[in-house]
Amino acid sequence: MSGWLVILLMWGVTYAARFVGLSLGRLELPPFWLAFLRFVPVSVFAALIVPDVLGSPEWARRLIGAAVGGALLWRTRNLALGIVGGFAAYWAARLLGA
């Protein structure tokens, strides 16, 4: 199969999926689905973060950083402070030999 055909097929699938998703923007969803969709960003974030934190040989340090960052984010609602605090806690744990 040629490279151009693969690119064209990938474009077609991607375009169709995005078109369907964007055309649903005017759709009124029942309350059950609205409540269900509120948890999608949290689930995706957890699916991205948890394997990287717990699947690492230095999982204890990463867990400390993630916990401190999450606590700061939860307490202050400031994303930048949560990220910087999480990194600082990770590097402090690494320097202290945790």
C-alpha positions as CSV (number, residue, x, y, z in Angstrom):
1,M,0.0,0.0,0.0
2,S,1.4,3.4,-0.9
3,G,2.2,6.1,1.6
4,W,-0.3,8.5,0.1
5,L,-3.1,6.0,0.3
6,V,-2.4,5.4,3.9
7,I,-2.4,9.1,4.6
8,L,-5.6,9.6,2.7
9,L,-7.3,6.8,4.6
10,M,-6.1,8.1,7.9
11,W,-7.4,11.6,7.0
12,G,-10.8,10.1,6.1
13,V,-11.2,8.2,9.4
14,T,-10.0,11.2,11.5
15,Y,-12.2,13.7,9.6
16,A,-15.3,11.5,9.9
17,A,-14.7,11.0,13.7
18,R,-14.2,14.7,14.3
19,F,-17.2,15.6,12.1
20,V,-19.5,13.3,14.0
21,G,-18.2,14.6,17.4
22,L,-18.6,18.3,16.4
23,S,-22.0,17.8,14.9
24,L,-23.2,16.5,18.3
25,G,-22.6,19.9,19.8
26,R,-26.2,21.0,19.4
27,L,-27.6,17.8,20.9
28,E,-29.3,18.0,24.3
29,L,-28.1,15.1,26.4
30,P,-30.1,13.5,29.3
31,P,-28.9,14.3,32.8
32,F,-27.4,10.8,33.2
33,W,-25.0,11.4,30.3
34,L,-24.1,14.9,31.4
35,A,-23.2,13.5,34.9
36,F,-21.3,10.6,33.3
37,L,-19.3,12.9,30.9
38,R,-18.2,15.0,33.9
39,F,-15.8,12.2,34.9
40,V,-14.2,11.7,31.5
41,P,-11.3,14.3,32.0
42,V,-10.5,12.9,35.4
43,S,-10.4,9.3,34.1
44,V,-8.2,10.2,31.2
45,F,-5.8,12.1,33.4
46,A,-5.6,9.2,35.8
47,A,-5.0,6.8,32.9
48,L,-2.1,8.9,31.7
49,I,-0.5,9.5,35.1
50,V,-0.9,6.4,37.1
51,P,1.1,4.0,34.9
52,D,3.9,6.5,34.6
53,V,4.0,7.0,38.4
54,L,3.6,3.5,39.6
55,G,5.3,1.7,36.7
56,S,8.6,3.3,37.3
57,P,11.5,2.0,39.3
58,E,11.5,5.2,41.3
59,W,7.8,5.0,41.9
60,A,8.1,6.1,45.6
61,R,9.6,9.5,44.6
62,R,7.1,10.0,41.9
63,L,4.3,9.1,44.2
64,I,5.5,11.7,46.7
65,G,5.6,14.3,43.9
66,A,2.2,13.4,42.6
67,A,0.7,13.5,46.1
68,V,2.1,16.9,46.9
69,G,1.2,18.3,43.5
70,G,-2.3,16.9,43.8
71,A,-2.8,18.2,47.3
72,L,-1.6,21.7,46.3
73,L,-3.8,21.7,43.3
74,W,-6.8,20.5,45.3
75,R,-6.2,23.1,48.1
76,T,-5.3,26.2,46.0
77,R,-7.0,25.4,42.7
78,N,-3.8,26.8,41.1
79,L,-2.4,24.6,38.3
80,A,1.0,26.2,38.1
81,L,1.5,25.9,41.9
82,G,0.5,22.3,41.8
83,I,2.9,21.5,39.0
84,V,5.9,23.4,40.5
85,G,5.1,22.0,44.0
86,G,5.0,18.5,42.7
87,F,8.3,18.8,40.9
88,A,9.9,20.4,43.9
89,A,8.6,17.5,46.1
90,Y,9.9,15.0,43.6
91,W,13.4,16.6,43.5
92,A,13.5,17.0,47.2
93,A,12.7,13.3,47.7
94,R,15.3,12.4,45.1
95,L,18.0,14.6,46.8
96,L,17.1,13.2,50.2
97,G,17.4,9.7,48.9
98,A,13.8,8.7,49.5
